[in-house]
Every structure is written in structure tokens, then in C-alpha cells.
Amino acid sequence: MGSSKRTSTRQGLRHIIFEHSTRRSKAFDIILLILIGLAVVATMLESVEPVSRKHGEALRTAEWIFTVLFMLEYSARLYCSKSPLKYALSPFGIIDLLAWIPLWLTLLIDHDAAHYLTVVRILRMLRAFRIFKMMPLIGAGDRLMEALRKSLPKILVFMFFIVTLVTILGSLMYIIEGTQNQNFSSIPTSVYWAIITITTVGFGDITPITPLGKIITSMMMLIGYAIIAVPTGIVISTMRDSPAANPPASGRACPECGRDGHRDNARHCWHCGGRLEENSASENP
């Protein structure tokens, strides 16, 4: 009897934490997003020296409160997961762990700035996609990632060409400018200049002074505008040639690893292979 009650409790807790189809689960997710936002703001404010001097103690206390709450939430996710290890090793599980680990690390290492790593908590805002019914956007994101994966060989060839080009041009500028311009003090420095020039960033910390150097610089800037468009064109071409997108994803979450974004008709998790539960909306959304 006691075992059955514990199972029922875990299942109910799992629906609240991992799903988003009931009022209670939506309320839980929205409260969690608010806490994440407040925690990130507190961390950012503590890095502002005037604010830190005046309210540093209160901000640090708030950070510890948020950390304890996130640690309890993480423990609850492990407790109600069918496979705690799969959840802990999943991307969201690792992000959830990083939401509270950094502040505890400040007790072990003598580096006060380590707690600023807690700003990684903002990654947990990705859950807003399922809370606010934006799951179809995840399908679009999956299509983009697939296009990037298929475009990778072409992009690598293009990047090799760019590396070769900036190495040649940087070396050439070292020969042209090196004897008269101390900014071009070495070939690596000249290659650095070629990179920021051909990408049209142009910090201005290194500039040519010879007429020939200025002509080459102007040509590189014009080439840079064309070069920037090449990777974008490769990815867009791949997306255009790819098959039609799959049906939009829902917000169903895997009870083992916690991944969501599964199709309505899916029976197994696309990430870990765990069996998905049936839609569990017991309340009106």
C-alpha cells in the first residue's frame, strides 16, 4: 500500500514538474521562470560595484536562497524521474545542476568571482518554449540544426580557404608594412590584422601607413562583404533543398531524461529511447 502511494506521489510530481498540460504544471513552470529571472538579475547586479557596496549582503543572501530552491527542485526532478541517471546526464539535467553548483564551489575554492558562473541559469529560460506553447519553434530550430550539420563539410572547406587567404595577406602586409610600421611587428600580428579586416570588424588598433598597404586593405574590406554572405548562402541552400519539416512538436516530456518537444503520436523519447507516457492532462489547460 505504501509503495503504491509513493509511486502515485512520484507520478503526480512528475506530471507537475515535467509536463505543462495542467494548471498546476503551468503555475510551477511560470514560478520557476520568475525565480530564474530574479536569480540572474541578482547575480548581474552584484557585479555592479556601487550596487554591490550598498546591497551586496542582501544580494548574496538572495543568491543563496535561489541556490537552495534550485537545489531542492533539482532533487525533486531526480526523485520523480523514472531514470535519474538519464535525466542527470541529459542537457537540461546538466544545466539544472549548473544552476546551483557554482555558488557551493565558492566555499571550496578561494575565488569570490566563481559565483558569477551562476548566470548560466539563464539557459533554463529555454523552458519558456513549452510553457508558452512555442514548441513548433523547436521543430524549426531542429531543421536549422540539421541544415548546419549537412552544411558543415562545405563550411569547413570555405573556412580553410579563408585561413589560407588571411595567412597569405597577413604575411604580405608584414613584408610591405613591417619595415615602416611597428604595428605590423610579426606575421602572427599581421594575420590578426587580416582577420579583423576581412571580417569587416576593424578595431583600428593596427592600421597601414603605406599607399600599397592601404590599397590592399581596401580590397580586403570589399572582399569581406562578399565572404560574410557565403556561409549564410550555404545553410539557406541546404534548408531549401531539405525535405519538408516534420509535424510540429508538442510539449510532452520524457519521464526518464526530461527532454520535451516530442510529437503527439510519439511513443518513445527521441533522445534516450525511454517510453513516453500518454498525455496526462487531468485539468483544463
C-alpha positions in Angstrom: 0.0 0.0 0.0 2.8 2.4 1.0 4.7 1.6 -2.2 1.7 2.2 -4.3 1.2 5.6 -2.6 4.8 6.6 -3.2 4.5 5.6 -6.9 1.4 7.7 -7.2 3.1 10.6 -5.5 6.1 10.4 -7.8 3.9 10.2 -10.8 1.9 13.2 -9.8 5.1 15.2 -9.0 6.5 14.1 -12.4 3.4 15.5 -14.2 3.7 18.8 -12.4 7.5 19.2 -13.0 8.0 17.8 -16.5 4.7 18.3 -18.2 2.8 21.6 -19.0 -0.7 20.5 -19.7 -2.4 21.3 -16.3 -2.8 24.5 -14.3 -0.5 23.2 -11.6 2.3 22.3 -14.0 2.0 25.7 -15.8 2.0 27.5 -12.5 5.1 25.6 -11.4 6.9 26.4 -14.7 5.9 30.1 -14.6 7.1 30.5 -10.9 10.3 28.7 -11.9 10.9 31.1 -14.8 10.3 34.1 -12.4 12.8 32.7 -9.9 15.4 32.1 -12.7 15.0 35.7 -13.9 15.3 37.1 -10.4 18.4 35.0 -9.7 20.1 36.1 -12.9 19.3 39.8 -12.2 20.7 39.4 -8.7 23.9 38.0 -10.0 24.3 40.7 -12.6 23.6 43.5 -10.0 26.2 42.1 -7.7 28.8 42.7 -10.4 28.0 46.5 -10.4 30.3 48.0 -7.8 28.1 50.8 -6.5 25.2 48.4 -6.1 27.4 45.7 -4.6 28.8 48.2 -2.0 25.3 49.2 -0.9 23.3 46.0 -1.3 26.0 43.3 -1.6 25.0 41.4 1.5 21.3 41.3 0.6 22.1 40.2 -3.0 24.4 37.5 -1.8 21.7 36.3 0.7 19.1 36.3 -2.2 21.6 34.2 -4.3 21.9 31.6 -1.6 18.1 31.4 -1.3 17.7 30.9 -5.0 20.5 28.3 -5.0 18.8 26.3 -2.2 15.5 26.5 -4.1 17.1 25.3 -7.3 18.9 22.5 -5.5 15.6 21.3 -4.0 14.0 21.5 -7.4 16.8 19.5 -8.9 16.5 16.9 -6.2 12.7 16.7 -6.9 13.4 16.1 -10.6 15.8 13.3 -9.8 13.3 11.8 -7.4 10.4 11.7 -9.8 12.3 10.7 -12.9 12.0 7.1 -14.0 15.7 7.1 -14.7 17.5 9.7 -12.6 20.9 9.0 -14.3 19.5 9.6 -17.7 18.0 12.9 -16.6 21.2 13.9 -14.8 23.2 13.3 -17.9 20.7 15.0 -20.3 21.4 18.5 -21.5 18.7 20.0 -19.3 19.8 17.9 -16.4 23.3 19.3 -16.7 22.0 22.9 -17.0 19.8 22.3 -13.9 22.9 21.1 -12.0 24.9 24.1 -13.0 22.1 26.4 -11.7 23.2 25.7 -8.1 26.7 24.1 -8.1 28.8 27.3 -8.7 27.8 29.1 -5.5 28.7 26.0 -3.5 32.1 25.9 -5.2 32.9 29.3 -3.7 33.0 27.5 -0.3 35.7 25.2 -1.7 37.9 27.5 -3.8 39.2 30.8 -2.8 37.9 32.8 -5.8 34.9 35.0 -5.0 34.1 35.7 -8.6 33.3 32.0 -9.2 29.7 32.5 -8.2 29.2 34.7 -11.2 29.1 31.4 -13.2 25.5 31.1 -11.9 24.5 33.4 -14.7 24.3 30.1 -16.7 20.9 29.8 -15.1 19.5 31.9 -17.9 19.8 28.8 -20.1 16.9 27.4 -18.1 14.7 30.0 -19.7 14.6 27.7 -22.7 11.7 26.0 -20.9 9.6 29.1 -21.9 9.2 27.4 -25.3 7.0 24.7 -23.9 5.3 26.9 -21.3 4.1 29.5 -23.7 3.1 27.0 -26.5 6.1 27.8 -28.7 7.0 24.2 -29.3 6.6 24.5 -33.1 9.6 26.8 -33.0 11.7 23.9 -31.6 10.8 22.0 -34.8 12.1 25.0 -36.8 15.2 25.0 -34.7 15.8 21.3 -35.3 15.5 21.9 -39.1 18.1 24.7 -38.8 20.5 22.5 -36.8 20.1 19.7 -39.4 20.9 22.2 -42.2 24.0 23.3 -40.3 25.1 19.7 -39.8 24.7 18.9 -43.5 26.4 22.2 -44.5 29.4 21.6 -42.2 31.7 20.0 -44.8 31.2 22.9 -47.2 31.7 25.4 -44.4 34.9 23.7 -43.3 36.3 23.9 -46.9 35.3 27.6 -47.0 36.9 28.2 -43.6 40.1 26.5 -44.8 40.2 28.9 -47.8 39.7 31.9 -45.5 42.5 30.8 -43.2 44.8 30.3 -46.2 43.8 33.7 -47.6 44.4 35.7 -44.3 47.7 33.9 -43.8 49.0 34.9 -47.2 47.6 38.5 -47.0 48.9 38.9 -43.4 52.4 37.7 -44.5 52.3 40.1 -47.5 51.3 43.0 -45.3 54.2 42.2 -42.9 56.6 42.4 -45.8 55.0 45.7 -47.1 54.4 47.4 -43.7 56.9 45.7 -41.4 59.9 47.9 -42.1 58.0 51.2 -41.8 55.1 50.4 -39.4 55.9 49.0 -36.0 52.2 47.8 -35.6 53.0 45.1 -38.1 55.7 43.7 -35.8 55.3 40.0 -36.8 53.5 37.7 -39.1 51.0 36.5 -36.4 50.2 40.1 -35.6 49.7 40.8 -39.3 47.4 37.7 -39.7 45.4 39.0 -36.8 45.0 42.3 -38.6 44.0 40.4 -41.8 41.3 38.6 -39.9 39.7 41.6 -38.3 39.9 43.5 -41.7 38.4 40.8 -43.9 35.6 40.2 -41.4 34.9 44.0 -41.5 35.3 44.2 -37.7 38.1 46.8 -37.9 39.1 47.6 -34.3 41.5 50.2 -35.6 44.4 49.1 -33.3 46.5 48.2 -36.3 46.4 50.4 -39.5 48.6 50.5 -42.6 50.5 53.6 -43.5 52.0 52.8 -46.9 50.0 53.5 -50.1 50.2 49.8 -51.2 49.2 48.7 -47.8 46.1 50.9 -47.9 45.2 49.6 -51.4 45.4 46.0 -50.2 43.3 46.9 -47.1 40.6 48.5 -49.2 40.4 45.4 -51.4 40.2 43.1 -48.3 37.3 45.1 -46.9 35.4 44.8 -50.2 36.1 41.1 -50.4 35.0 40.8 -46.8 31.4 41.8 -47.6 31.2 39.1 -50.1 32.8 36.5 -47.9 30.4 37.1 -45.0 27.4 36.1 -47.2 28.9 32.7 -48.3 28.2 30.6 -45.1 24.7 32.0 -44.9 24.0 31.1 -48.5 25.3 27.5 -48.0 23.0 27.0 -45.0 19.9 28.6 -46.7 20.5 26.4 -49.8 20.7 23.3 -47.7 17.5 24.2 -45.9 15.7 24.9 -49.2 16.8 21.5 -50.6 15.9 19.6 -47.4 12.6 17.6 -47.2 9.5 19.3 -45.7 9.6 19.8 -42.0 8.1 17.2 -39.6 4.8 17.9 -37.9 5.1 20.4 -35.1 6.3 19.2 -31.8 4.2 19.2 -28.6 5.4 19.8 -25.1 5.3 16.1 -24.0 8.3 15.4 -21.7 10.2 12.1 -21.3 9.7 10.7 -17.8 13.3 9.4 -17.8 15.6 12.1 -19.1 13.2 15.1 -19.0 13.6 16.1 -22.7 10.5 17.6 -24.2 9.4 18.6 -27.7 8.1 15.1 -28.7 5.4 14.7 -31.4 1.8 14.0 -30.2 2.0 10.5 -31.7 5.5 9.6 -30.4 5.8 6.6 -28.1 9.5 6.8 -27.3 11.9 9.6 -26.4 13.9 10.8 -29.4 16.9 11.4 -27.1 17.2 8.4 -24.7 14.7 6.0 -26.1 12.6 5.8 -23.0 8.9 5.0 -23.3 6.7 8.1 -23.2 3.6 8.3 -21.0 0.2 9.0 -22.5 -1.0 12.7 -22.4 -1.7 13.3 -18.8 -3.9 16.4 -18.8 -6.2 15.8 -15.9 -7.2 19.5 -15.7 -8.2 22.1 -18.3 -5.2 24.0 -19.5 
